[in-house]
């Protein structure tokens, strides 16, 4: 079995794949994710643009009507040549396998020779208007005969005068070698706002390709790392409110900073390892990579780069606000809200005493943390990370 993805231009299929797909002329910004809890509503995961946009992209890549006409003429010429060669074989060999097809080949040849690119272009909409129910054909010889419409009849009929592998991309519907040609032709019969769709819903649902996780995050209004962070802080808030105990409050206070560190570390690592531009920014800005590299060692360096990046990111103290603030700006172009940093720095110092001095300050006195202190820290850290996460979301859909 398997699942399928396909591209349709104004509801006419252009391309299809089994268990995979190609973005073709669609881009990351064209992605759409419409997933509903209501089973009565149809889900869609894929890409959507209008005909005007696709036409422009094709033109910029060199695929326009002039290209389409040249492609058409090349295929048309090859058909004519093959049909004439077959007819010559029939003349020289009266017992050949094509003798019974001579009349049909002659009729097909006449139609192909006498109709131009513009003829085919103008007749194509009529092909779309005909359904299989409209056509009275023999299933063993599906030839269509519409009075006064020889080209339309040919375009709707089975074509045996040329080998299948020589019939091109669209067969009798439109002689061409390239999907781009047929796309250009289809677009000629579309309004600017007609929908052009790459539908990958089935292959996502059946596990052949991954869902658009970043779009899901944008739709949710937060990243998955933020969801995890927020859940952790809510659990800590419940724990803090459960009882008033100096040891418990210190433990929860330190854990709030740890949750913040986890978000900052996981977010940085995910983007560095999965986005080539971000990976480059990290390598160019991190001190570890400043040393010179011999040319002969380049490939060894690249082979182990992701492992090295993992190690180096793990070494970073993500509770060091000034270090992380600078790193986020240089690597992720993400700014920390300045109005929250002074208070956060003080909280990090308190966390240091709790974790590394067993709850004692440098003067030997115990760190005093109240339930209200924990509540205020949770709100501060939630606000700071929420601000950062929105900047992260803003960059997710950029190519």
Beta strands, then each sheet from edge to edge (+ up, - down):
strand 1: 4-9
strand 2: 12-18
strand 3: 31-34
strand 4: 44-50
strand 5: 195-199
sheet 1: 2+ 1- 5+ 4- 3+
end
